[in-house]
Amino acid sequence: MTDWHAANQRYLSAALEPIRAALGRLAGEPERAGSGPPPAIEPPPAIEPAAEALGLSPFERDVLLLCAGVELDGSLATLCARAQGNASRTYATFGLALACLRDAHWSALAPSAPLRHWALVEVDGPSPTTSPLRIDERVLHHLTGVGYLDRRLWAGADALADPELAPSQLRVADRVAAIWSAPGLPVVQILGRDRAAARDVVAAAAGSLGLAAWALPADQIPSDGARLDELVRLWEREAILGGCALLVDTDGIDAADPARRATVERFCERVRMPVAVRASDRLGLHRPTIAAQVSRPTPPEQRTIWTSELGDTAADLDAVVHHFTLTPQQIRAACREAGATGTVWDAARSQARPALDGLAERIDARASWDDIVLPDPQIRALQHIAEHARHRARVHDAWGFGARSPRGLGVSALFCGPSGTGKTLAAEVLACELRLDLYRIDLSQVVSKYIGETEKNLARVFDAAETSGAVLLFDEADALFGKRTEVKDSHDRYANIEVSYLLQRMETYGHSGGLAVLTTNMRDALDPAFLRRLRFVVEFPFPDPGQRARIWSRIFPSAAPLDGVDPQRLARLNVAGGNIRNIALGAAFAAAADGGRITMAHLASAARNEFAKLERTLPESEVASWT
């Protein structure tokens, strides 16, 4: 390409010679010997295919060359001033072009004509004929052989790299490329929740056609008509100059925001270039639209990539390919990581994390069954939850239960009971048992007062979680999952839509082995219809004295220096496990400050502090025997 750039520069210089001669004649300078036509080069010089694709007449092409020459060659700017009889007018004008260039026509000045429609040149002043005529910077660089995305399109635009695809994805990419090559340039509507897969398929389709691929978030499309028209023209011009395709990414707004959806539809209707749009349902376009379903590689395809790197003897491979949904690039990275750590499952889990890490808090779960104290029915219920999550692939896939309906495949559970009774701890136990990451969802970042935003935030969480099959913990979820109200106004209607959307996503989440856990202190506040759609409901009772004694006996690490600590006497204090942990930790810090060992006196003092924090009165009879 270095040779082409040099040849392109020579061609451009030669193409400017007739312009220079025309200006010289107008300035009354003696005629110079011509250098002949520009030499042909291959690939063609930048000016020629651009002029043809943009629909420039010979005169308009020469106007564009004139404006480019003024910027590239100072002597040409000086010649413009002499031709106009004014030393200060070192710039081109439409009047100058009309006076000296061949095949001149007045219609070239019209805003609808190519030079101004495509913003190739700009009239820098009130007069269309005497004001300075400037070439657009992006166009100038293109003529010199320098390509880049117009800076006015930088906001939000994201370059898509040509990825490695699985065979099923490659077939979709080939279909997208064929659609873009069809008459009428149909819009491709990408269906499917996986954003990364959509981007990869569009990038591959564009690459097969020799095009660059860009993604444009839908919220970067202006609703104002004039600004929308400008954006359309700039992207169309970019497609002509740089050769590119565009993916419009709605990222969940299409169903929740009708006004934004209408803006996306107007943009896709108008822009004439290879364009795809990722949306959950079909757009209402008059322009031909063809849908393409996109998903991540199938389990057999993933297994092929795994075995090509690790061989068939790798441990946990069947479980990995049925639980994690990774891209080929992520699988190869996981193989390198597994080679260093020796654990395929943990390497796959590590590769699946980035999608969720920016959306929820990852909890470093370390609790085991020995750490949780609950009655036997509750322990059995938790074990059943683990069984459902662990054997999902066999029941749904191998035995065919999942083929009947995609609904109800998710493993979802409600943990209800007073604060401190072990609901969050139980989620940690399940995550450790299943060797899954545990993410706590911050409801303050999910629930929004703006219509449609809550569903949008939930969609981001569930879409990201689908690839990793993580345990999602919606802690203290009453604010979002409370009783659906009778519809009295539009706010009630949209609140019910939020709950319905959550129910639908929970029913489908877990098809890849994930688990959604909701916790609440107020079961009675939940709609019975909501409870029916949860697979498990586990009551966490307030611990009785025997259970409290077991919690106290397990709460202290083996290295903690205890002196006379009696779990049976401690169990007389009527508190839940969470409070027990706070009291034990407070006593440990007090003992560390004393430089001694943890005693019952330290625990009595910590208990008083805990009750004061809870604004409760501590019955002295319960701690009287502690000191």
C-alpha positions as CSV (number, residue, x, y, z in Angstrom):
1,M,0.0,0.0,0.0
2,T,3.0,2.3,0.4
3,D,3.5,2.2,-3.3
4,W,-0.2,2.9,-3.9
5,H,-0.1,6.0,-1.6
6,A,2.8,7.4,-3.5
7,A,1.1,6.7,-6.9
8,N,-2.1,8.3,-5.5
9,Q,-0.2,11.4,-4.6
10,R,1.3,11.6,-8.1
11,Y,-2.1,11.1,-9.6
12,L,-3.7,13.8,-7.5
13,S,-0.9,16.3,-8.4
14,A,-1.4,15.5,-12.1
15,A,-5.1,15.9,-11.8
16,L,-4.6,19.4,-10.3
17,E,-2.6,20.6,-13.4
18,P,-5.7,21.3,-15.5
19,I,-7.2,23.2,-12.6
20,R,-3.9,25.2,-12.3
21,A,-4.0,26.0,-16.0
22,A,-7.6,27.2,-15.9
23,L,-6.8,29.5,-13.0
24,G,-3.7,30.8,-14.8
25,R,-5.8,31.6,-17.9
26,L,-8.3,33.6,-15.8
27,A,-5.4,35.4,-14.1
28,G,-3.9,36.3,-17.6
29,E,-0.8,34.2,-17.1
30,P,1.0,32.7,-20.1
31,E,-0.1,29.2,-21.0
32,R,2.2,26.5,-19.6
33,A,3.0,23.2,-21.4
34,G,0.6,20.5,-20.2
35,S,1.9,17.4,-18.4
36,G,-0.7,15.1,-20.0
37,P,-3.4,13.0,-18.4
38,P,-2.7,11.5,-15.0
39,P,-1.2,8.0,-15.1
40,A,-3.5,5.1,-14.5
41,I,-2.9,3.2,-11.2
42,E,-4.3,0.1,-9.6
43,P,-6.2,0.1,-7.3
44,P,-7.8,3.3,-8.7
45,P,-6.8,6.6,-7.2
46,A,-9.1,7.8,-4.3
47,I,-10.7,10.6,-6.3
48,E,-12.1,8.6,-9.1
49,P,-14.3,5.9,-7.4
50,A,-15.4,8.5,-4.9
51,A,-16.5,10.9,-7.6
52,E,-18.4,8.1,-9.3
53,A,-20.1,6.8,-6.2
54,L,-21.0,10.2,-5.0
55,G,-22.5,11.1,-8.3
56,L,-20.3,14.0,-9.2
57,S,-20.4,15.6,-12.6
58,P,-17.0,16.5,-14.3
59,F,-17.5,20.1,-13.1
60,E,-18.3,19.0,-9.5
61,R,-15.3,16.7,-9.5
62,D,-13.1,19.7,-10.6
63,V,-14.6,21.9,-7.9
64,L,-13.7,19.3,-5.3
65,L,-10.1,19.1,-6.7
66,L,-9.9,22.9,-6.7
67,C,-10.8,23.0,-3.0
68,A,-8.4,20.2,-2.2
69,G,-5.6,21.9,-4.1
70,V,-6.0,25.1,-2.2
71,E,-5.4,23.1,1.0
72,L,-2.5,21.0,-0.3
73,D,-0.6,23.5,-2.4
74,G,0.1,27.1,-1.3
75,S,1.0,28.2,-4.8
76,L,-2.5,27.2,-6.0
77,A,-4.0,29.3,-3.2
78,T,-1.9,32.3,-4.4
79,L,-3.1,31.6,-8.0
80,C,-6.7,31.8,-6.8
81,A,-6.1,35.3,-5.4
82,R,-4.5,36.5,-8.7
83,A,-7.4,35.0,-10.7
84,Q,-9.9,36.9,-8.5
85,G,-7.9,40.1,-8.6
86,N,-7.6,40.3,-4.8
87,A,-4.5,39.3,-2.9
88,S,-6.5,38.4,0.2
89,R,-8.8,36.0,-1.6
90,T,-6.5,33.0,-1.3
91,Y,-9.4,30.5,-1.4
92,A,-11.8,29.0,-3.9
93,T,-15.4,30.2,-4.4
94,F,-18.2,28.9,-6.5
95,G,-18.0,32.1,-8.6
96,L,-14.3,31.4,-9.3
97,A,-15.1,27.8,-10.3
98,L,-18.0,28.9,-12.6
99,A,-15.6,31.4,-14.3
100,C,-12.7,29.1,-15.0
101,L,-13.6,25.4,-14.9
102,R,-14.9,23.4,-17.9
103,D,-18.5,22.2,-18.2
104,A,-19.6,24.6,-15.4
105,H,-23.3,24.4,-14.3
106,W,-25.1,26.6,-11.8
107,S,-27.0,23.6,-10.4
108,A,-23.8,22.4,-8.7
109,L,-24.4,25.2,-6.1
110,A,-27.8,23.7,-5.0
111,P,-27.9,22.3,-1.4
112,S,-29.4,19.1,-2.9
113,A,-26.6,18.7,-5.4
114,P,-23.8,16.2,-4.5
115,L,-21.2,18.7,-3.3
116,R,-23.4,20.1,-0.6
117,H,-25.7,17.2,0.0
118,W,-22.7,14.9,0.9
119,A,-21.0,17.9,2.8
120,L,-18.0,17.5,0.6
121,V,-17.5,21.3,0.6
122,E,-18.9,24.0,2.8
123,V,-19.8,27.6,1.8
124,D,-18.2,29.6,4.6
125,G,-20.3,32.7,4.4
126,P,-23.7,34.2,3.3
127,S,-23.0,34.3,-0.4
128,P,-23.1,31.0,-2.3
129,T,-20.8,32.4,-5.1
130,T,-18.4,34.8,-3.4
131,S,-18.0,33.3,0.1
132,P,-15.0,30.9,0.7
133,L,-15.5,27.3,-0.4
134,R,-13.8,24.9,2.0
135,I,-13.3,21.1,1.5
136,D,-14.5,18.9,4.4
137,E,-11.5,17.6,6.3
138,R,-12.5,14.0,6.2
139,V,-13.0,14.2,2.4
140,L,-9.6,15.9,2.0
141,H,-7.8,13.1,3.9
142,H,-9.6,10.5,1.8
143,L,-8.4,12.1,-1.5
144,T,-4.9,11.9,-0.2
145,G,-5.3,8.2,0.7
146,V,-5.7,8.6,4.5
147,G,-8.7,6.7,5.8
148,Y,-10.4,7.1,9.2
149,L,-13.9,7.4,10.7
150,D,-15.2,10.9,10.6
151,R,-14.7,12.6,14.0
152,R,-18.4,13.6,14.1
153,L,-19.2,9.9,14.3
154,W,-16.8,9.0,17.0
155,A,-19.3,9.5,19.8
156,G,-20.5,6.1,20.8
157,A,-19.3,4.4,17.6
158,D,-17.3,1.2,18.2
159,A,-15.1,-0.6,15.7
160,L,-15.9,-4.3,15.4
161,A,-13.0,-6.6,14.9
162,D,-13.2,-9.6,12.5
163,P,-13.6,-12.5,15.0
164,E,-13.3,-16.2,15.0
165,L,-16.7,-17.8,14.5
166,A,-18.2,-21.2,15.1
167,P,-19.7,-23.0,12.1
168,S,-23.3,-22.1,13.1
169,Q,-22.4,-18.5,13.4
170,L,-20.4,-18.5,10.2
171,R,-23.5,-19.7,8.3
172,V,-25.5,-16.8,9.7
173,A,-22.7,-14.3,8.8
174,D,-22.7,-15.7,5.2
175,R,-26.4,-15.2,5.1
176,V,-26.1,-11.6,6.3
177,A,-23.5,-10.8,3.7
178,A,-25.8,-12.3,1.0
179,I,-28.7,-10.1,2.3
180,W,-26.5,-7.0,2.0
181,S,-25.6,-8.0,-1.5
182,A,-29.2,-8.3,-2.6
183,P,-31.1,-5.7,-4.6
184,G,-32.8,-3.1,-2.5
185,L,-30.2,-3.4,0.3
186,P,-32.5,-4.9,2.9
187,V,-32.0,-4.1,6.6
188,V,-30.9,-7.1,8.6
189,Q,-32.6,-7.5,11.9
190,I,-30.5,-9.5,14.4
191,L,-32.6,-11.5,16.8
192,G,-31.2,-13.0,19.9
193,R,-30.1,-11.8,23.3
194,D,-26.4,-12.3,23.0
195,R,-24.9,-8.9,22.2
196,A,-21.3,-10.3,21.7
197,A,-22.5,-12.9,19.2
198,A,-24.5,-10.3,17.2
199,R,-21.4,-8.1,17.0
200,D,-19.2,-11.0,15.9
201,V,-21.6,-12.1,13.2
202,V,-22.0,-8.6,11.8
203,A,-18.2,-8.0,11.8
204,A,-17.6,-11.3,9.9
205,A,-20.3,-10.5,7.4
206,A,-18.8,-7.1,6.7
207,G,-15.3,-8.5,6.5
208,S,-16.4,-11.0,3.9
209,L,-17.5,-8.1,1.7
210,G,-14.3,-6.2,2.3
211,L,-16.1,-3.7,4.6
212,A,-15.2,-2.3,8.0
213,A,-17.8,-2.8,10.7
214,W,-19.0,-0.3,13.2
215,A,-21.5,-0.6,16.1
216,L,-23.7,2.5,16.9
217,P,-25.6,2.5,20.2
218,A,-29.2,3.5,19.6
219,D,-29.1,6.1,22.3
220,Q,-26.6,8.0,20.2
221,I,-29.1,8.5,17.4
222,P,-30.7,12.0,17.8
223,S,-34.4,12.4,17.7
224,D,-34.2,15.9,16.2
225,G,-35.0,15.7,12.5
226,A,-32.2,18.0,11.3
227,R,-29.5,16.2,13.4
228,L,-30.9,12.8,12.4
229,D,-30.6,13.8,8.7
230,E,-27.0,14.9,9.2
231,L,-26.1,11.6,10.9
232,V,-27.7,9.6,8.1
233,R,-25.7,11.6,5.5
234,L,-22.5,11.2,7.4
235,W,-22.8,7.5,7.8
236,E,-23.8,7.1,4.1
237,R,-20.8,9.2,3.1
238,E,-18.6,7.1,5.3
239,A,-19.9,3.9,3.7
240,I,-19.1,5.4,0.2
241,L,-15.6,6.7,1.2
242,G,-14.4,4.1,3.6
243,G,-16.5,1.0,2.8
244,C,-18.3,0.1,6.0
245,A,-21.3,-1.6,7.5
246,L,-23.2,-0.6,10.6
247,L,-24.8,-2.4,13.5
248,V,-27.4,-0.4,15.4
249,D,-27.5,-1.8,18.9
250,T,-30.7,-1.1,20.7
251,D,-29.4,-2.8,23.9
252,G,-32.9,-3.4,25.3
253,I,-34.5,0.0,24.7
254,D,-36.7,-1.1,21.8
255,A,-39.4,-2.7,23.9
256,A,-39.3,-0.3,26.8
257,D,-39.0,3.1,25.0
258,P,-41.4,3.6,22.1
259,A,-40.0,7.1,21.3
260,R,-36.5,5.8,21.0
261,R,-37.7,2.8,19.0
262,A,-39.3,5.2,16.6
263,T,-36.1,7.1,16.2
264,V,-34.2,3.9,15.5
265,E,-36.8,3.0,12.9
266,R,-36.5,6.4,11.2
267,F,-32.7,6.1,11.1
268,C,-32.8,2.6,9.7
269,E,-35.4,3.6,7.2
270,R,-33.3,6.4,5.8
271,V,-29.7,5.3,5.9
272,R,-28.7,3.7,2.6
273,M,-25.8,1.4,3.5
274,P,-25.3,-2.1,4.7
275,V,-27.0,-1.9,8.1
276,A,-28.1,-4.4,10.8
277,V,-30.1,-3.7,13.9
278,R,-30.1,-5.7,17.1
279,A,-33.6,-5.7,18.5
280,S,-35.8,-8.1,20.4
281,D,-38.8,-7.8,18.1
282,R,-39.4,-6.8,14.5
283,L,-39.1,-3.2,13.5
284,G,-41.8,-1.5,11.6
285,L,-39.9,-0.5,8.4
286,H,-41.2,0.1,4.9
287,R,-37.7,-0.8,3.7
288,P,-37.2,-4.5,3.1
289,T,-36.1,-6.2,6.4
290,I,-34.9,-9.7,6.8
291,A,-34.4,-11.3,10.3
292,A,-31.4,-13.4,11.3
293,Q,-31.2,-15.4,14.5
294,V,-27.8,-15.2,16.2
295,S,-26.6,-17.1,19.2
296,R,-23.3,-18.2,20.7
297,P,-21.7,-21.5,19.6
298,T,-23.7,-24.6,20.4
299,P,-22.4,-27.0,23.1
300,P,-21.0,-29.5,20.4
301,E,-19.2,-26.6,18.7
302,Q,-17.8,-25.4,22.0
303,R,-16.6,-28.9,22.8
304,T,-14.8,-29.2,19.4
305,I,-12.8,-26.1,20.2
306,W,-12.1,-27.3,23.8
307,T,-10.9,-30.7,22.6
308,S,-8.8,-29.2,19.7
309,E,-6.9,-27.4,22.4
310,L,-6.9,-29.8,25.3
311,G,-7.8,-33.2,23.9
312,D,-10.7,-35.5,24.9
313,T,-9.3,-36.4,28.3
314,A,-9.7,-33.0,30.0
315,A,-11.7,-33.3,33.2
316,D,-15.1,-31.6,33.6
317,L,-15.4,-31.0,29.9
318,D,-19.0,-32.3,29.5
319,A,-20.1,-30.2,32.5
320,V,-18.2,-27.1,31.2
321,V,-19.7,-27.1,27.7
322,H,-23.2,-27.6,29.1
323,H,-22.9,-24.8,31.7
324,F,-20.8,-22.1,30.2
325,T,-21.5,-20.4,26.9
326,L,-18.2,-18.9,25.7
327,T,-17.0,-17.5,22.4
328,P,-14.2,-19.3,20.6
329,Q,-11.8,-16.6,21.7
330,Q,-12.8,-17.0,25.4
331,I,-12.5,-20.8,25.1
332,R,-8.9,-20.5,23.7
333,A,-8.1,-18.1,26.5
334,A,-9.6,-20.5,29.1
335,C,-7.5,-23.3,27.6
336,R,-4.3,-21.3,28.2
337,E,-5.5,-20.5,31.7
338,A,-6.3,-24.1,32.4
339,G,-2.9,-25.1,31.2
340,A,-1.4,-22.9,33.9
341,T,-3.9,-23.8,36.7
342,G,-4.9,-27.3,35.6
343,T,-8.7,-26.6,36.2
344,V,-10.9,-26.3,33.1
345,W,-14.0,-25.5,35.1
346,D,-12.4,-22.6,37.0
347,A,-10.7,-21.3,33.8
348,A,-14.1,-21.2,32.0
349,R,-15.7,-19.5,35.0
350,S,-13.0,-16.9,35.0
351,Q,-13.6,-16.2,31.3
352,A,-17.3,-15.7,31.9
353,R,-16.9,-13.2,34.6
354,P,-16.2,-9.9,32.8
355,A,-19.8,-9.6,31.4
356,L,-21.3,-9.4,34.9
357,D,-18.4,-7.8,36.8
358,G,-19.5,-4.3,35.7
359,L,-23.2,-4.9,36.5
360,A,-23.3,-6.6,39.9
361,E,-21.1,-7.2,43.0
362,R,-19.3,-10.5,43.0
363,I,-19.2,-12.1,46.4
364,D,-16.2,-14.3,47.2
365,A,-18.3,-17.2,48.5
366,R,-16.5,-19.6,50.8
367,A,-19.2,-21.0,53.0
368,S,-19.9,-24.8,53.2
369,W,-22.7,-26.9,54.5
370,D,-21.0,-27.0,57.9
371,D,-21.3,-23.2,58.2
372,I,-25.1,-23.1,58.0
373,V,-27.4,-24.0,60.8
374,L,-31.0,-24.7,59.7
375,P,-33.7,-27.3,60.5
376,D,-33.5,-30.5,58.4
377,P,-36.4,-29.6,56.0
378,Q,-34.6,-26.4,55.0
379,I,-31.3,-28.1,54.5
380,R,-33.0,-30.7,52.3
381,A,-34.7,-28.0,50.3
382,L,-31.3,-26.3,49.7
383,Q,-29.8,-29.7,48.7
384,H,-32.7,-30.1,46.2
385,I,-31.9,-26.7,44.7
386,A,-28.3,-27.8,44.2
387,E,-29.5,-31.1,42.6
388,H,-31.7,-29.2,40.1
389,A,-28.9,-26.8,39.1
390,R,-26.3,-29.6,38.9
391,H,-28.3,-32.0,36.8
392,R,-30.1,-29.5,34.5
393,A,-28.3,-30.7,31.4
394,R,-29.3,-34.3,31.8
395,V,-32.9,-33.6,32.6
396,H,-33.5,-30.8,30.1
397,D,-31.3,-31.9,27.2
398,A,-30.5,-35.6,27.4
399,W,-33.9,-36.6,28.7
400,G,-35.8,-34.1,26.5
401,F,-37.8,-32.1,29.1
402,G,-36.3,-28.8,27.8
403,A,-37.5,-29.5,24.3
404,R,-41.1,-29.3,25.2
405,S,-41.1,-25.6,26.3
406,P,-38.4,-23.0,27.1
407,R,-40.5,-21.7,30.0
408,G,-39.9,-22.9,33.5
409,L,-36.3,-24.1,32.8
410,G,-34.7,-21.7,35.2
411,V,-33.8,-22.8,38.7
412,S,-35.3,-20.0,40.8
413,A,-35.7,-19.8,44.6
414,L,-37.2,-17.5,47.2
415,F,-35.5,-17.3,50.6
416,C,-37.8,-15.7,53.1
417,G,-37.4,-15.1,56.8
418,P,-36.3,-12.5,59.3
419,S,-33.0,-10.7,58.9
420,G,-29.9,-12.6,60.0
421,T,-31.4,-16.1,59.6
422,G,-28.9,-17.2,57.0
423,K,-30.5,-16.4,53.6
424,T,-27.4,-14.8,52.1
425,L,-25.2,-17.4,53.7
426,A,-27.4,-20.2,52.1
427,A,-26.8,-18.5,48.7
428,E,-23.0,-18.6,49.4
429,V,-23.3,-22.3,50.3
430,L,-25.1,-23.1,47.0
431,A,-22.5,-21.1,45.0
432,C,-19.7,-23.0,46.6
433,E,-21.4,-26.4,46.2
434,L,-22.0,-25.8,42.5
435,R,-18.6,-24.1,42.0
436,L,-20.3,-21.0,40.6
437,D,-19.7,-17.3,41.0
438,L,-22.2,-15.5,43.3
439,Y,-23.3,-12.0,42.3
440,R,-25.4,-9.7,44.5
441,I,-27.7,-7.4,42.5
442,D,-27.8,-3.8,43.8
443,L,-31.5,-3.0,43.5
444,S,-30.8,0.7,43.9
445,Q,-29.0,0.5,40.5
446,V,-31.8,-1.6,38.9
447,V,-35.1,-0.1,40.0
448,S,-35.7,3.3,38.2
449,K,-38.5,5.8,38.4
450,Y,-38.3,6.2,34.6
451,I,-40.6,4.1,32.6
452,G,-38.8,1.2,30.9
453,E,-35.4,1.7,32.7
454,T,-36.0,-1.1,35.2
455,E,-36.6,-3.7,32.5
456,K,-33.5,-2.3,30.6
457,N,-31.3,-2.7,33.7
458,L,-32.7,-6.2,34.4
459,A,-32.1,-7.2,30.8
460,R,-28.5,-6.2,31.0
461,V,-28.0,-8.3,34.2
462,F,-29.7,-11.5,32.8
463,D,-28.2,-11.2,29.4
464,A,-24.7,-11.0,30.9
465,A,-25.4,-13.8,33.4
466,E,-26.7,-16.2,30.7
467,T,-23.1,-16.8,29.5
468,S,-21.8,-17.7,32.9
469,G,-24.7,-19.5,34.7
470,A,-23.8,-17.6,37.8
471,V,-25.9,-17.5,41.0
472,L,-27.8,-14.2,41.1
473,L,-28.7,-13.0,44.5
474,F,-31.4,-10.3,44.6
475,D,-31.0,-9.4,48.3
476,E,-33.9,-7.8,50.2
477,A,-35.9,-7.8,46.9
478,D,-39.2,-6.5,48.3
479,A,-38.8,-3.2,46.6
480,L,-38.9,-4.8,43.2
481,F,-40.8,-8.0,43.7
482,G,-43.7,-6.7,45.9
483,K,-47.4,-7.3,45.2
484,R,-48.5,-6.3,41.7
485,T,-51.1,-3.6,42.1
486,E,-54.5,-3.1,40.6
487,V,-54.0,-0.9,37.6
488,K,-55.3,2.6,38.5
489,D,-52.9,4.7,36.4
490,S,-50.1,4.4,34.0
491,H,-47.5,4.1,36.7
492,D,-49.3,1.0,38.1
493,R,-49.4,-0.4,34.6
494,Y,-45.7,0.0,34.0
495,A,-44.9,-1.3,37.5
496,N,-46.8,-4.5,36.6
497,I,-44.9,-4.7,33.3
498,E,-41.6,-4.6,35.3
499,V,-42.7,-7.6,37.5
500,S,-44.0,-9.5,34.5
501,Y,-40.7,-9.0,32.7
502,L,-38.7,-10.2,35.7
503,L,-40.9,-13.3,36.0
504,Q,-40.3,-14.1,32.3
505,R,-36.6,-13.7,32.6
506,M,-36.4,-15.8,35.7
507,E,-38.3,-18.6,34.0
508,T,-35.8,-18.8,31.2
509,Y,-32.7,-18.0,33.2
510,G,-30.9,-21.1,34.2
511,H,-31.4,-23.0,31.0
512,S,-27.5,-22.9,30.9
513,G,-27.4,-24.0,34.6
514,G,-27.7,-20.7,36.5
515,L,-29.6,-20.0,39.6
516,A,-31.6,-16.9,40.7
517,V,-32.1,-16.4,44.4
518,L,-34.4,-13.8,45.9
519,T,-34.5,-12.9,49.5
520,T,-37.2,-11.1,51.5
521,N,-38.1,-10.4,55.1
522,M,-41.8,-10.2,54.2
523,R,-43.2,-13.2,52.4
524,D,-46.8,-12.0,52.9
525,A,-46.1,-8.9,50.8
526,L,-45.5,-11.1,47.7
527,D,-48.1,-11.8,45.1
528,P,-49.3,-15.5,45.1
529,A,-49.0,-15.5,41.3
530,F,-45.4,-14.6,41.7
531,L,-44.7,-17.4,44.2
532,R,-46.3,-20.0,41.9
533,R,-43.7,-19.2,39.2
534,L,-40.8,-19.8,41.5
535,R,-39.5,-23.4,41.7
536,F,-38.5,-23.3,45.3
537,V,-39.6,-21.3,48.3
538,V,-37.6,-21.9,51.5
539,E,-38.6,-20.5,54.9
540,F,-35.7,-19.5,57.1
541,P,-37.0,-19.6,60.7
542,F,-35.7,-17.7,63.6
543,P,-33.2,-20.1,65.3
544,D,-34.3,-21.9,68.5
545,P,-31.9,-22.2,71.5
546,G,-30.4,-25.5,70.2
547,Q,-29.7,-24.0,66.8
548,R,-28.3,-20.8,68.4
549,A,-25.9,-23.0,70.4
550,R,-24.7,-24.7,67.2
551,I,-24.2,-21.3,65.5
552,W,-22.2,-20.1,68.5
553,S,-20.1,-23.2,68.5
554,R,-19.2,-22.7,64.8
555,I,-18.9,-19.0,64.6
556,F,-15.3,-18.8,66.0
557,P,-12.4,-19.8,63.7
558,S,-10.2,-22.5,65.1
559,A,-7.3,-20.0,65.5
560,A,-9.4,-17.7,67.7
561,P,-8.1,-17.6,71.3
562,L,-11.1,-18.5,73.5
563,D,-11.2,-18.4,77.3
564,G,-14.2,-19.9,78.9
565,V,-16.6,-19.2,76.0
566,D,-19.7,-21.4,76.6
567,P,-22.1,-21.8,73.5
568,Q,-24.9,-23.1,75.7
569,R,-25.0,-19.9,77.9
570,L,-24.5,-17.7,74.8
571,A,-27.5,-19.5,73.2
572,R,-29.9,-18.0,75.8
573,L,-29.5,-14.6,74.0
574,N,-32.5,-14.4,71.6
575,V,-30.8,-13.2,68.4
576,A,-30.4,-14.5,64.8
577,G,-27.3,-15.8,63.2
578,G,-26.4,-12.5,61.6
579,N,-26.4,-10.8,65.0
580,I,-24.4,-13.7,66.5
581,R,-21.7,-13.1,63.9
582,N,-21.6,-9.4,64.7
583,I,-21.4,-10.0,68.4
584,A,-18.6,-12.6,68.0
585,L,-16.6,-10.2,65.7
586,G,-17.1,-7.3,68.1
587,A,-15.8,-9.4,71.0
588,A,-12.8,-10.5,69.0
589,F,-11.8,-6.9,68.3
590,A,-12.3,-5.9,71.9
591,A,-10.1,-8.9,73.0
592,A,-7.5,-7.9,70.4
593,A,-7.4,-4.4,71.8
594,D,-6.9,-5.8,75.4
595,G,-4.1,-8.0,74.1
596,G,-5.7,-11.0,75.7
597,R,-8.2,-13.8,74.9
598,I,-11.9,-13.7,73.9
599,T,-14.0,-14.1,77.1
600,M,-17.6,-14.1,78.0
601,A,-17.2,-10.5,79.3
602,H,-16.1,-9.4,75.9
603,L,-19.1,-11.1,74.4
604,A,-21.5,-9.4,76.9
605,S,-20.1,-6.0,76.0
606,A,-20.4,-6.7,72.3
607,A,-24.0,-7.9,72.8
608,R,-24.9,-4.6,74.4
609,N,-23.4,-2.7,71.5
610,E,-25.3,-4.8,69.0
611,F,-28.6,-4.3,70.8
612,A,-28.0,-0.6,71.0
613,K,-27.4,-0.5,67.3
614,L,-30.7,-2.3,66.7
615,E,-32.4,0.2,69.2
616,R,-33.5,-2.8,71.3
617,T,-33.2,-3.3,75.0
618,L,-30.9,-6.1,76.0
619,P,-32.5,-8.3,78.8
620,E,-29.8,-8.4,81.4
621,S,-31.1,-11.7,82.6
622,E,-29.9,-13.3,79.3
623,V,-26.3,-12.1,79.8
624,A,-26.1,-12.1,83.6
625,S,-24.3,-15.4,83.7
626,W,-21.7,-14.4,81.0
627,T,-19.5,-12.5,83.4
